[in-house]
Amino acid sequence: MSDTPICSAKGCRADAVWVLAWNNPKIHTPERRKTWLACEEHREHLSQFLGIRGFLKDVVLLAEWEAREV
């Protein structure tokens, strides 16, 4: 089993490349960030899904997101 993070799109098993940071303002404090992971193929679809709902806050390369956490 691989330790490589995988895309959050339903049924996708591709390696994640992007982090989509989001929050639902009805239930999360403004600074809270939930994350979905996306492969190249699903980044736009997942971004649009979150964006239409007003949830999307940031889209960052996975490597950059992981570097922030250090």
Predicted model as a PDB file, atoms N, CA, C, CB and O in Angstrom, pLDDT in the B-factor column:
MODEL        1                                                                  
ATOM      1  N   MET A   1       0.842  -1.189   0.000  1.00 48.00           N  
ATOM      2  CA  MET A   1       0.000   0.000   0.000  1.00 48.00           C  
ATOM      3  C   MET A   1       0.887   1.253   0.000  1.00 48.00           C  
ATOM      4  CB  MET A   1      -0.958  -0.002   1.230  1.00 48.00           C  
ATOM      5  O   MET A   1       1.873   1.327   0.733  1.00 48.00           O  
ATOM      6  N   SER A   2       0.526   2.219  -0.822  1.00 60.00           N  
ATOM      7  CA  SER A   2       1.320   3.434  -0.973  1.00 60.00           C  
ATOM      8  C   SER A   2       0.982   4.464   0.101  1.00 60.00           C  
ATOM      9  CB  SER A   2       1.102   4.033  -2.355  1.00 60.00           C  
ATOM     10  O   SER A   2      -0.159   4.565   0.552  1.00 60.00           O  
ATOM     11  N   ASP A   3       2.002   5.228   0.500  1.00 82.00           N  
ATOM     12  CA  ASP A   3       1.780   6.326   1.436  1.00 82.00           C  
ATOM     13  C   ASP A   3       1.475   7.623   0.695  1.00 82.00           C  
ATOM     14  CB  ASP A   3       3.001   6.511   2.340  1.00 82.00           C  
ATOM     15  O   ASP A   3       1.248   8.656   1.323  1.00 82.00           O  
ATOM     16  N   THR A   4       1.467   7.576  -0.636  1.00 88.00           N  
ATOM     17  CA  THR A   4       1.183   8.761  -1.440  1.00 88.00           C  
ATOM     18  C   THR A   4      -0.286   9.130  -1.298  1.00 88.00           C  
ATOM     19  CB  THR A   4       1.546   8.523  -2.926  1.00 88.00           C  
ATOM     20  O   THR A   4      -1.152   8.281  -1.508  1.00 88.00           O  
ATOM     21  N   PRO A   5      -0.589  10.382  -0.947  1.00 96.00           N  
ATOM     22  CA  PRO A   5      -1.990  10.799  -0.834  1.00 96.00           C  
ATOM     23  C   PRO A   5      -2.709  10.646  -2.176  1.00 96.00           C  
ATOM     24  CB  PRO A   5      -2.081  12.262  -0.343  1.00 96.00           C  
ATOM     25  O   PRO A   5      -2.110  10.858  -3.231  1.00 96.00           O  
ATOM     26  N   ILE A   6      -3.979  10.281  -2.135  1.00 97.00           N  
ATOM     27  CA  ILE A   6      -4.747  10.091  -3.359  1.00 97.00           C  
ATOM     28  C   ILE A   6      -5.843  11.147  -3.486  1.00 97.00           C  
ATOM     29  CB  ILE A   6      -5.357   8.687  -3.392  1.00 97.00           C  
ATOM     30  O   ILE A   6      -6.238  11.777  -2.505  1.00 97.00           O  
ATOM     31  N   CYS A   7      -6.312  11.320  -4.685  1.00 98.00           N  
ATOM     32  CA  CYS A   7      -7.352  12.293  -5.025  1.00 98.00           C  
ATOM     33  C   CYS A   7      -8.637  12.000  -4.249  1.00 98.00           C  
ATOM     34  CB  CYS A   7      -7.630  12.279  -6.543  1.00 98.00           C  
ATOM     35  O   CYS A   7      -8.984  10.843  -4.016  1.00 98.00           O  
ATOM     36  N   SER A   8      -9.336  13.065  -3.855  1.00 97.00           N  
ATOM     37  CA  SER A   8     -10.590  12.936  -3.119  1.00 97.00           C  
ATOM     38  C   SER A   8     -11.810  12.725  -4.022  1.00 97.00           C  
ATOM     39  CB  SER A   8     -10.802  14.160  -2.274  1.00 97.00           C  
ATOM     40  O   SER A   8     -12.903  12.462  -3.521  1.00 97.00           O  
ATOM     41  N   ALA A   9     -11.643  12.836  -5.327  1.00 98.00           N  
ATOM     42  CA  ALA A   9     -12.773  12.647  -6.240  1.00 98.00           C  
ATOM     43  C   ALA A   9     -13.293  11.211  -6.119  1.00 98.00           C  
ATOM     44  CB  ALA A   9     -12.357  12.959  -7.711  1.00 98.00           C  
ATOM     45  O   ALA A   9     -12.515  10.265  -5.991  1.00 98.00           O  
ATOM     46  N   LYS A  10     -14.596  11.070  -6.162  1.00 97.00           N  
ATOM     47  CA  LYS A  10     -15.224   9.761  -6.009  1.00 97.00           C  
ATOM     48  C   LYS A  10     -14.682   8.768  -7.043  1.00 97.00           C  
ATOM     49  CB  LYS A  10     -16.749   9.884  -6.139  1.00 97.00           C  
ATOM     50  O   LYS A  10     -14.724   9.017  -8.248  1.00 97.00           O  
ATOM     51  N   GLY A  11     -14.178   7.649  -6.547  1.00 97.00           N  
ATOM     52  CA  GLY A  11     -13.693   6.581  -7.404  1.00 97.00           C  
ATOM     53  C   GLY A  11     -12.299   6.780  -7.975  1.00 97.00           C  
ATOM     54  O   GLY A  11     -11.773   5.878  -8.626  1.00 97.00           O  
ATOM     55  N   CYS A  12     -11.689   7.935  -7.751  1.00 98.00           N  
ATOM     56  CA  CYS A  12     -10.358   8.200  -8.301  1.00 98.00           C  
ATOM     57  C   CYS A  12      -9.293   7.649  -7.363  1.00 98.00           C  
ATOM     58  CB  CYS A  12     -10.146   9.717  -8.528  1.00 98.00           C  
ATOM     59  O   CYS A  12      -9.378   7.812  -6.146  1.00 98.00           O  
ATOM     60  N   ARG A  13      -8.293   6.997  -7.938  1.00 97.00           N  
ATOM     61  CA  ARG A  13      -7.190   6.448  -7.144  1.00 97.00           C  
ATOM     62  C   ARG A  13      -5.852   7.079  -7.546  1.00 97.00           C  
ATOM     63  CB  ARG A  13      -7.124   4.916  -7.308  1.00 97.00           C  
ATOM     64  O   ARG A  13      -4.788   6.581  -7.179  1.00 97.00           O  
ATOM     65  N   ALA A  14      -5.917   8.179  -8.305  1.00 98.00           N  
ATOM     66  CA  ALA A  14      -4.691   8.836  -8.777  1.00 98.00           C  
ATOM     67  C   ALA A  14      -3.995   9.568  -7.630  1.00 98.00           C  
ATOM     68  CB  ALA A  14      -5.012   9.825  -9.921  1.00 98.00           C  
ATOM     69  O   ALA A  14      -4.623   9.960  -6.647  1.00 98.00           O  
ATOM     70  N   ASP A  15      -2.695   9.739  -7.780  1.00 97.00           N  
ATOM     71  CA  ASP A  15      -1.926  10.499  -6.790  1.00 97.00           C  
ATOM     72  C   ASP A  15      -2.416  11.935  -6.742  1.00 97.00           C  
ATOM     73  CB  ASP A  15      -0.417  10.458  -7.113  1.00 97.00           C  
ATOM     74  O   ASP A  15      -2.679  12.544  -7.779  1.00 97.00           O  
ATOM     75  N   ALA A  16      -2.537  12.471  -5.541  1.00 98.00           N  
ATOM     76  CA  ALA A  16      -2.930  13.868  -5.363  1.00 98.00           C  
ATOM     77  C   ALA A  16      -1.757  14.781  -5.695  1.00 98.00           C  
ATOM     78  CB  ALA A  16      -3.424  14.122  -3.918  1.00 98.00           C  
ATOM     79  O   ALA A  16      -0.604  14.469  -5.396  1.00 98.00           O  
ATOM     80  N   VAL A  17      -2.070  15.914  -6.316  1.00 97.00           N  
ATOM     81  CA  VAL A  17      -1.077  16.924  -6.657  1.00 97.00           C  
ATOM     82  C   VAL A  17      -1.452  18.251  -5.994  1.00 97.00           C  
ATOM     83  CB  VAL A  17      -0.965  17.089  -8.196  1.00 97.00           C  
ATOM     84  O   VAL A  17      -0.583  19.074  -5.706  1.00 97.00           O  
ATOM     85  N   TRP A  18      -2.732  18.450  -5.760  1.00 98.00           N  
ATOM     86  CA  TRP A  18      -3.270  19.717  -5.255  1.00 98.00           C  
ATOM     87  C   TRP A  18      -3.986  19.539  -3.933  1.00 98.00           C  
ATOM     88  CB  TRP A  18      -4.218  20.329  -6.267  1.00 98.00           C  
ATOM     89  O   TRP A  18      -4.541  18.476  -3.654  1.00 98.00           O  
ATOM     90  N   VAL A  19      -3.971  20.589  -3.114  1.00 98.00           N  
ATOM     91  CA  VAL A  19      -4.774  20.669  -1.895  1.00 98.00           C  
ATOM     92  C   VAL A  19      -5.799  21.775  -2.111  1.00 98.00           C  
ATOM     93  CB  VAL A  19      -3.880  20.945  -0.617  1.00 98.00           C  
ATOM     94  O   VAL A  19      -5.444  22.902  -2.455  1.00 98.00           O  
ATOM     95  N   LEU A  20      -7.064  21.449  -1.907  1.00 98.00           N  
ATOM     96  CA  LEU A  20      -8.137  22.431  -1.966  1.00 98.00           C  
ATOM     97  C   LEU A  20      -8.562  22.702  -0.534  1.00 98.00           C  
ATOM     98  CB  LEU A  20      -9.345  21.931  -2.848  1.00 98.00           C  
ATOM     99  O   LEU A  20      -9.171  21.853   0.117  1.00 98.00           O  
ATOM    100  N   ALA A  21      -8.240  23.882  -0.054  1.00 97.00           N  
ATOM    101  CA  ALA A  21      -8.575  24.258   1.326  1.00 97.00           C  
ATOM    102  C   ALA A  21      -9.941  24.946   1.304  1.00 97.00           C  
ATOM    103  CB  ALA A  21      -7.469  25.203   1.957  1.00 97.00           C  
ATOM    104  O   ALA A  21     -10.189  25.822   0.475  1.00 97.00           O  
ATOM    105  N   TRP A  22     -10.810  24.549   2.206  1.00 98.00           N  
ATOM    106  CA  TRP A  22     -12.165  25.089   2.209  1.00 98.00           C  
ATOM    107  C   TRP A  22     -12.723  25.141   3.618  1.00 98.00           C  
ATOM    108  CB  TRP A  22     -13.077  24.256   1.315  1.00 98.00           C  
ATOM    109  O   TRP A  22     -12.165  24.555   4.547  1.00 98.00           O  
ATOM    110  N   ASN A  23     -13.825  25.845   3.762  1.00 97.00           N  
ATOM    111  CA  ASN A  23     -14.615  25.744   4.975  1.00 97.00           C  
ATOM    112  C   ASN A  23     -16.049  26.105   4.672  1.00 97.00           C  
ATOM    113  CB  ASN A  23     -14.052  26.645   6.078  1.00 97.00           C  
ATOM    114  O   ASN A  23     -16.335  26.834   3.722  1.00 97.00           O  
ATOM    115  N   ASN A  24     -16.939  25.590   5.483  1.00 96.00           N  
ATOM    116  CA  ASN A  24     -18.363  25.894   5.382  1.00 96.00           C  
ATOM    117  C   ASN A  24     -18.651  26.945   6.448  1.00 96.00           C  
ATOM    118  CB  ASN A  24     -19.267  24.597   5.569  1.00 96.00           C  
ATOM    119  O   ASN A  24     -18.641  26.627   7.637  1.00 96.00           O  
ATOM    120  N   PRO A  25     -18.907  28.194   6.047  1.00 94.00           N  
ATOM    121  CA  PRO A  25     -19.079  29.264   7.029  1.00 94.00           C  
ATOM    122  C   PRO A  25     -20.271  29.068   7.971  1.00 94.00           C  
ATOM    123  CB  PRO A  25     -19.233  30.567   6.314  1.00 94.00           C  
ATOM    124  O   PRO A  25     -20.348  29.707   9.021  1.00 94.00           O  
ATOM    125  N   LYS A  26     -21.195  28.186   7.595  1.00 95.00           N  
ATOM    126  CA  LYS A  26     -22.341  27.925   8.474  1.00 95.00           C  
ATOM    127  C   LYS A  26     -21.960  27.071   9.680  1.00 95.00           C  
ATOM    128  CB  LYS A  26     -23.450  27.237   7.693  1.00 95.00           C  
ATOM    129  O   LYS A  26     -22.630  27.112  10.712  1.00 95.00           O  
ATOM    130  N   ILE A  27     -20.870  26.291   9.544  1.00 95.00           N  
ATOM    131  CA  ILE A  27     -20.505  25.395  10.649  1.00 95.00           C  
ATOM    132  C   ILE A  27     -19.062  25.516  11.124  1.00 95.00           C  
ATOM    133  CB  ILE A  27     -20.753  23.992  10.240  1.00 95.00           C  
ATOM    134  O   ILE A  27     -18.717  24.994  12.185  1.00 95.00           O  
ATOM    135  N   HIS A  28     -18.204  26.204  10.347  1.00 93.00           N  
ATOM    136  CA  HIS A  28     -16.791  26.333  10.719  1.00 93.00           C  
ATOM    137  C   HIS A  28     -16.451  27.776  11.053  1.00 93.00           C  
ATOM    138  CB  HIS A  28     -15.883  25.827   9.587  1.00 93.00           C  
ATOM    139  O   HIS A  28     -17.023  28.705  10.481  1.00 93.00           O  
ATOM    140  N   THR A  29     -15.516  27.963  11.981  1.00 94.00           N  
ATOM    141  CA  THR A  29     -15.007  29.308  12.261  1.00 94.00           C  
ATOM    142  C   THR A  29     -14.244  29.792  11.020  1.00 94.00           C  
ATOM    143  CB  THR A  29     -14.078  29.319  13.545  1.00 94.00           C  
ATOM    144  O   THR A  29     -13.758  28.964  10.249  1.00 94.00           O  
ATOM    145  N   PRO A  30     -14.128  31.103  10.809  1.00 92.00           N  
ATOM    146  CA  PRO A  30     -13.496  31.618   9.581  1.00 92.00           C  
ATOM    147  C   PRO A  30     -12.077  31.121   9.330  1.00 92.00           C  
ATOM    148  CB  PRO A  30     -13.472  33.102   9.628  1.00 92.00           C  
ATOM    149  O   PRO A  30     -11.685  30.957   8.174  1.00 92.00           O  
ATOM    150  N   GLU A  31     -11.301  30.878  10.380  1.00 93.00           N  
ATOM    151  CA  GLU A  31      -9.915  30.441  10.181  1.00 93.00           C  
ATOM    152  C   GLU A  31      -9.774  28.933   9.954  1.00 93.00           C  
ATOM    153  CB  GLU A  31      -9.087  30.841  11.373  1.00 93.00           C  
ATOM    154  O   GLU A  31      -8.705  28.475   9.549  1.00 93.00           O  
ATOM    155  N   ARG A  32     -10.817  28.164  10.203  1.00 95.00           N  
ATOM    156  CA  ARG A  32     -10.776  26.703  10.030  1.00 95.00           C  
ATOM    157  C   ARG A  32     -10.626  26.333   8.570  1.00 95.00           C  
ATOM    158  CB  ARG A  32     -12.039  26.053  10.603  1.00 95.00           C  
ATOM    159  O   ARG A  32     -11.285  26.925   7.716  1.00 95.00           O  
ATOM    160  N   ARG A  33      -9.784  25.379   8.267  1.00 95.00           N  
ATOM    161  CA  ARG A  33      -9.606  24.888   6.900  1.00 95.00           C  
ATOM    162  C   ARG A  33      -9.714  23.381   6.868  1.00 95.00           C  
ATOM    163  CB  ARG A  33      -8.255  25.336   6.329  1.00 95.00           C  
ATOM    164  O   ARG A  33      -8.938  22.671   7.510  1.00 95.00           O  
ATOM    165  N   LYS A  34     -10.680  22.905   6.117  1.00 97.00           N  
ATOM    166  CA  LYS A  34     -10.799  21.494   5.782  1.00 97.00           C  
ATOM    167  C   LYS A  34     -10.057  21.326   4.459  1.00 97.00           C  
ATOM    168  CB  LYS A  34     -12.323  21.019   5.687  1.00 97.00           C  
ATOM    169  O   LYS A  34      -9.835  22.313   3.757  1.00 97.00           O  
ATOM    170  N   THR A  35      -9.670  20.107   4.102  1.00 97.00           N  
ATOM    171  CA  THR A  35      -8.952  19.920   2.843  1.00 97.00           C  
ATOM    172  C   THR A  35      -9.483  18.740   2.052  1.00 97.00           C  
ATOM    173  CB  THR A  35      -7.477  19.732   3.108  1.00 97.00           C  
ATOM    174  O   THR A  35      -9.865  17.706   2.601  1.00 97.00           O  
ATOM    175  N   TRP A  36      -9.493  18.930   0.765  1.00 98.00           N  
ATOM    176  CA  TRP A  36      -9.684  17.860  -0.199  1.00 98.00           C  
ATOM    177  C   TRP A  36      -8.400  17.798  -1.006  1.00 98.00           C  
ATOM    178  CB  TRP A  36     -10.954  18.096  -1.118  1.00 98.00           C  
ATOM    179  O   TRP A  36      -7.729  18.813  -1.195  1.00 98.00           O  
ATOM    180  N   LEU A  37      -8.062  16.623  -1.475  1.00 98.00           N  
ATOM    181  CA  LEU A  37      -6.900  16.440  -2.334  1.00 98.00           C  
ATOM    182  C   LEU A  37      -7.382  16.198  -3.756  1.00 98.00           C  
ATOM    183  CB  LEU A  37      -6.010  15.262  -1.837  1.00 98.00           C  
ATOM    184  O   LEU A  37      -8.442  15.609  -3.966  1.00 98.00           O  
ATOM    185  N   ALA A  38      -6.604  16.653  -4.729  1.00 98.00           N  
ATOM    186  CA  ALA A  38      -7.019  16.493  -6.121  1.00 98.00           C  
ATOM    187  C   ALA A  38      -5.836  16.129  -7.003  1.00 98.00           C  
ATOM    188  CB  ALA A  38      -7.681  17.772  -6.633  1.00 98.00           C  
ATOM    189  O   ALA A  38      -4.721  16.612  -6.810  1.00 98.00           O  
ATOM    190  N   CYS A  39      -6.104  15.266  -7.977  1.00 98.00           N  
ATOM    191  CA  CYS A  39      -5.146  14.991  -9.036  1.00 98.00           C  
ATOM    192  C   CYS A  39      -5.313  16.096 -10.085  1.00 98.00           C  
ATOM    193  CB  CYS A  39      -5.361  13.549  -9.661  1.00 98.00           C  
ATOM    194  O   CYS A  39      -6.221  16.921  -9.986  1.00 98.00           O  
ATOM    195  N   GLU A  40      -4.436  16.105 -11.081  1.00 98.00           N  
ATOM    196  CA  GLU A  40      -4.546  17.126 -12.137  1.00 98.00           C  
ATOM    197  C   GLU A  40      -5.914  17.076 -12.813  1.00 98.00           C  
ATOM    198  CB  GLU A  40      -3.437  16.933 -13.188  1.00 98.00           C  
ATOM    199  O   GLU A  40      -6.518  18.116 -13.074  1.00 98.00           O  
ATOM    200  N   GLU A  41      -6.400  15.869 -13.097  1.00 98.00           N  
ATOM    201  CA  GLU A  41      -7.653  15.702 -13.829  1.00 98.00           C  
ATOM    202  C   GLU A  41      -8.860  16.247 -13.070  1.00 98.00           C  
ATOM    203  CB  GLU A  41      -7.871  14.244 -14.140  1.00 98.00           C  
ATOM    204  O   GLU A  41      -9.782  16.770 -13.696  1.00 98.00           O  
ATOM    205  N   HIS A  42      -8.885  16.141 -11.746  1.00 98.00           N  
ATOM    206  CA  HIS A  42     -10.070  16.519 -10.959  1.00 98.00           C  
ATOM    207  C   HIS A  42      -9.967  17.860 -10.237  1.00 98.00           C  
ATOM    208  CB  HIS A  42     -10.344  15.464  -9.952  1.00 98.00           C  
ATOM    209  O   HIS A  42     -10.924  18.277  -9.585  1.00 98.00           O  
ATOM    210  N   ARG A  43      -8.830  18.542 -10.340  1.00 98.00           N  
ATOM    211  CA  ARG A  43      -8.659  19.815  -9.622  1.00 98.00           C  
ATOM    212  C   ARG A  43      -9.754  20.812  -9.980  1.00 98.00           C  
ATOM    213  CB  ARG A  43      -7.288  20.422  -9.931  1.00 98.00           C  
ATOM    214  O   ARG A  43     -10.373  21.397  -9.092  1.00 98.00           O  
ATOM    215  N   GLU A  44      -9.994  21.007 -11.255  1.00 98.00           N  
ATOM    216  CA  GLU A  44     -10.979  22.013 -11.683  1.00 98.00           C  
ATOM    217  C   GLU A  44     -12.393  21.624 -11.251  1.00 98.00           C  
ATOM    218  CB  GLU A  44     -10.930  22.194 -13.211  1.00 98.00           C  
ATOM    219  O   GLU A  44     -13.144  22.468 -10.762  1.00 98.00           O  
ATOM    220  N   HIS A  45     -12.756  20.367 -11.426  1.00 97.00           N  
ATOM    221  CA  HIS A  45     -14.094  19.901 -11.045  1.00 97.00           C  
ATOM    222  C   HIS A  45     -14.342  20.092  -9.544  1.00 97.00           C  
ATOM    223  CB  HIS A  45     -14.269  18.418 -11.424  1.00 97.00           C  
ATOM    224  O   HIS A  45     -15.377  20.626  -9.146  1.00 97.00           O  
ATOM    225  N   LEU A  46     -13.395  19.658  -8.724  1.00 98.00           N  
ATOM    226  CA  LEU A  46     -13.570  19.792  -7.278  1.00 98.00           C  
ATOM    227  C   LEU A  46     -13.547  21.264  -6.847  1.00 98.00           C  
ATOM    228  CB  LEU A  46     -12.475  19.008  -6.538  1.00 98.00           C  
ATOM    229  O   LEU A  46     -14.280  21.659  -5.940  1.00 98.00           O  
ATOM    230  N   SER A  47     -12.711  22.068  -7.495  1.00 98.00           N  
ATOM    231  CA  SER A  47     -12.671  23.503  -7.197  1.00 98.00           C  
ATOM    232  C   SER A  47     -14.006  24.157  -7.515  1.00 98.00           C  
ATOM    233  CB  SER A  47     -11.547  24.188  -7.986  1.00 98.00           C  
ATOM    234  O   SER A  47     -14.502  24.973  -6.737  1.00 98.00           O  
ATOM    235  N   GLN A  48     -14.584  23.806  -8.648  1.00 98.00           N  
ATOM    236  CA  GLN A  48     -15.885  24.370  -9.021  1.00 98.00           C  
ATOM    237  C   GLN A  48     -16.967  23.942  -8.045  1.00 98.00           C  
ATOM    238  CB  GLN A  48     -16.266  23.947 -10.442  1.00 98.00           C  
ATOM    239  O   GLN A  48     -17.808  24.755  -7.660  1.00 98.00           O  
ATOM    240  N   PHE A  49     -16.959  22.680  -7.638  1.00 97.00           N  
ATOM    241  CA  PHE A  49     -17.939  22.173  -6.688  1.00 97.00           C  
ATOM    242  C   PHE A  49     -17.917  22.995  -5.399  1.00 97.00           C  
ATOM    243  CB  PHE A  49     -17.669  20.693  -6.381  1.00 97.00           C  
ATOM    244  O   PHE A  49     -18.963  23.422  -4.910  1.00 97.00           O  
ATOM    245  N   LEU A  50     -16.731  23.211  -4.860  1.00 98.00           N  
ATOM    246  CA  LEU A  50     -16.594  23.990  -3.628  1.00 98.00           C  
ATOM    247  C   LEU A  50     -16.847  25.476  -3.872  1.00 98.00           C  
ATOM    248  CB  LEU A  50     -15.202  23.790  -3.029  1.00 98.00           C  
ATOM    249  O   LEU A  50     -17.450  26.150  -3.036  1.00 98.00           O  
ATOM    250  N   GLY A  51     -16.391  25.986  -5.009  1.00 97.00           N  
ATOM    251  CA  GLY A  51     -16.532  27.400  -5.320  1.00 97.00           C  
ATOM    252  C   GLY A  51     -17.978  27.835  -5.470  1.00 97.00           C  
ATOM    253  O   GLY A  51     -18.356  28.902  -4.988  1.00 97.00           O  
ATOM    254  N   ILE A  52     -18.784  27.028  -6.127  1.00 97.00           N  
ATOM    255  CA  ILE A  52     -20.203  27.343  -6.314  1.00 97.00           C  
ATOM    256  C   ILE A  52     -20.898  27.512  -4.966  1.00 97.00           C  
ATOM    257  CB  ILE A  52     -20.899  26.241  -7.137  1.00 97.00           C  
ATOM    258  O   ILE A  52     -21.816  28.322  -4.840  1.00 97.00           O  
ATOM    259  N   ARG A  53     -20.476  26.767  -3.975  1.00 97.00           N  
ATOM    260  CA  ARG A  53     -21.077  26.822  -2.638  1.00 97.00           C  
ATOM    261  C   ARG A  53     -20.462  27.913  -1.754  1.00 97.00           C  
ATOM    262  CB  ARG A  53     -20.928  25.474  -1.954  1.00 97.00           C  
ATOM    263  O   ARG A  53     -20.913  28.147  -0.633  1.00 97.00           O  
ATOM    264  N   GLY A  54     -19.427  28.574  -2.278  1.00 96.00           N  
ATOM    265  CA  GLY A  54     -18.753  29.611  -1.508  1.00 96.00           C  
ATOM    266  C   GLY A  54     -17.826  29.060  -0.444  1.00 96.00           C  
ATOM    267  O   GLY A  54     -17.479  29.765   0.503  1.00 96.00           O  
ATOM    268  N   PHE A  55     -17.419  27.801  -0.589  1.00 97.00           N  
ATOM    269  CA  PHE A  55     -16.587  27.140   0.417  1.00 97.00           C  
ATOM    270  C   PHE A  55     -15.086  27.235   0.114  1.00 97.00           C  
ATOM    271  CB  PHE A  55     -16.986  25.688   0.527  1.00 97.00           C  
ATOM    272  O   PHE A  55     -14.276  27.228   1.042  1.00 97.00           O  
ATOM    273  N   LEU A  56     -14.700  27.322  -1.164  1.00 98.00           N  
ATOM    274  CA  LEU A  56     -13.291  27.247  -1.556  1.00 98.00           C  
ATOM    275  C   LEU A  56     -12.530  28.471  -1.077  1.00 98.00           C  
ATOM    276  CB  LEU A  56     -13.160  27.110  -3.077  1.00 98.00           C  
ATOM    277  O   LEU A  56     -12.941  29.605  -1.326  1.00 98.00           O  
ATOM    278  N   LYS A  57     -11.419  28.238  -0.387  1.00 97.00           N  
ATOM    279  CA  LYS A  57     -10.594  29.318   0.142  1.00 97.00           C  
ATOM    280  C   LYS A  57      -9.237  29.402  -0.532  1.00 97.00           C  
ATOM    281  CB  LYS A  57     -10.409  29.144   1.622  1.00 97.00           C  
ATOM    282  O   LYS A  57      -8.691  30.495  -0.683  1.00 97.00           O  
ATOM    283  N   ASP A  58      -8.673  28.250  -0.947  1.00 96.00           N  
ATOM    284  CA  ASP A  58      -7.325  28.255  -1.507  1.00 96.00           C  
ATOM    285  C   ASP A  58      -7.079  26.956  -2.266  1.00 96.00           C  
ATOM    286  CB  ASP A  58      -6.265  28.444  -0.393  1.00 96.00           C  
ATOM    287  O   ASP A  58      -7.602  25.904  -1.897  1.00 96.00           O  
ATOM    288  N   VAL A  59      -6.277  27.034  -3.336  1.00 97.00           N  
ATOM    289  CA  VAL A  59      -5.822  25.856  -4.078  1.00 97.00           C  
ATOM    290  C   VAL A  59      -4.297  25.947  -4.134  1.00 97.00           C  
ATOM    291  CB  VAL A  59      -6.465  25.782  -5.540  1.00 97.00           C  
ATOM    292  O   VAL A  59      -3.740  26.897  -4.683  1.00 97.00           O  
ATOM    293  N   VAL A  60      -3.636  24.950  -3.562  1.00 97.00           N  
ATOM    294  CA  VAL A  60      -2.184  24.986  -3.395  1.00 97.00           C  
ATOM    295  C   VAL A  60      -1.600  23.637  -3.815  1.00 97.00           C  
ATOM    296  CB  VAL A  60      -1.798  25.323  -1.920  1.00 97.00           C  
ATOM    297  O   VAL A  60      -2.211  22.592  -3.592  1.00 97.00           O  
ATOM    298  N   LEU A  61      -0.427  23.666  -4.417  1.00 97.00           N  
ATOM    299  CA  LEU A  61       0.261  22.406  -4.714  1.00 97.00           C  
ATOM    300  C   LEU A  61       0.490  21.635  -3.416  1.00 97.00           C  
ATOM    301  CB  LEU A  61       1.615  22.666  -5.445  1.00 97.00           C  
ATOM    302  O   LEU A  61       0.829  22.228  -2.391  1.00 97.00           O  
ATOM    303  N   LEU A  62       0.308  20.343  -3.458  1.00 97.00           N  
ATOM    304  CA  LEU A  62       0.479  19.495  -2.270  1.00 97.00           C  
ATOM    305  C   LEU A  62       1.845  19.691  -1.627  1.00 97.00           C  
ATOM    306  CB  LEU A  62       0.291  18.026  -2.638  1.00 97.00           C  
ATOM    307  O   LEU A  62       1.944  19.772  -0.403  1.00 97.00           O  
ATOM    308  N   ALA A  63       2.895  19.769  -2.432  1.00 95.00           N  
ATOM    309  CA  ALA A  63       4.250  19.950  -1.885  1.00 95.00           C  
ATOM    310  C   ALA A  63       4.361  21.263  -1.115  1.00 95.00           C  
ATOM    311  CB  ALA A  63       5.298  19.916  -3.016  1.00 95.00           C  
ATOM    312  O   ALA A  63       5.002  21.309  -0.065  1.00 95.00           O  
ATOM    313  N   GLU A  64       3.742  22.331  -1.625  1.00 96.00           N  
ATOM    314  CA  GLU A  64       3.771  23.622  -0.926  1.00 96.00           C  
ATOM    315  C   GLU A  64       2.975  23.551   0.378  1.00 96.00           C  
ATOM    316  CB  GLU A  64       3.207  24.740  -1.831  1.00 96.00           C  
ATOM    317  O   GLU A  64       3.407  24.083   1.401  1.00 96.00           O  
ATOM    318  N   TRP A  65       1.813  22.894   0.341  1.00 95.00           N  
ATOM    319  CA  TRP A  65       0.981  22.748   1.551  1.00 95.00           C  
ATOM    320  C   TRP A  65       1.741  22.002   2.633  1.00 95.00           C  
ATOM    321  CB  TRP A  65      -0.337  22.009   1.226  1.00 95.00           C  
ATOM    322  O   TRP A  65       1.728  22.400   3.798  1.00 95.00           O  
ATOM    323  N   GLU A  66       2.411  20.906   2.244  1.00 92.00           N  
ATOM    324  CA  GLU A  66       3.164  20.126   3.215  1.00 92.00           C  
ATOM    325  C   GLU A  66       4.331  20.933   3.780  1.00 92.00           C  
ATOM    326  CB  GLU A  66       3.675  18.834   2.576  1.00 92.00           C  
ATOM    327  O   GLU A  66       4.661  20.788   4.957  1.00 92.00           O  
ATOM    328  N   ALA A  67       4.959  21.776   2.969  1.00 92.00           N  
ATOM    329  CA  ALA A  67       6.063  22.606   3.424  1.00 92.00           C  
ATOM    330  C   ALA A  67       5.580  23.636   4.449  1.00 92.00           C  
ATOM    331  CB  ALA A  67       6.729  23.308   2.233  1.00 92.00           C  
ATOM    332  O   ALA A  67       6.335  23.999   5.351  1.00 92.00           O  
ATOM    333  N   ARG A  68       4.357  24.105   4.331  1.00 86.00           N  
ATOM    334  CA  ARG A  68       3.777  25.065   5.294  1.00 86.00           C  
ATOM    335  C   ARG A  68       3.626  24.460   6.673  1.00 86.00           C  
ATOM    336  CB  ARG A  68       2.419  25.556   4.805  1.00 86.00           C  
ATOM    337  O   ARG A  68       3.738  25.156   7.682  1.00 86.00           O  
ATOM    338  N   GLU A  69       3.369  23.154   6.715  1.00 71.00           N  
ATOM    339  CA  GLU A  69       3.082  22.466   7.977  1.00 71.00           C  
ATOM    340  C   GLU A  69       4.332  22.209   8.817  1.00 71.00           C  
ATOM    341  CB  GLU A  69       2.390  21.153   7.694  1.00 71.00           C  
ATOM    342  O   GLU A  69       4.224  21.857   9.991  1.00 71.00           O  
ATOM    343  N   VAL A  70       5.495  22.378   8.239  1.00 66.00           N  
ATOM    344  CA  VAL A  70       6.748  22.081   8.950  1.00 66.00           C  
ATOM    345  C   VAL A  70       7.094  23.206   9.904  1.00 66.00           C  
ATOM    346  CB  VAL A  70       7.904  21.857   7.955  1.00 66.00           C  
ATOM    347  O   VAL A  70       8.113  23.140  10.592  1.00 66.00           O  
TER     348      VAL A  70                                                      
ENDMDL                                                                          
END                                                                             
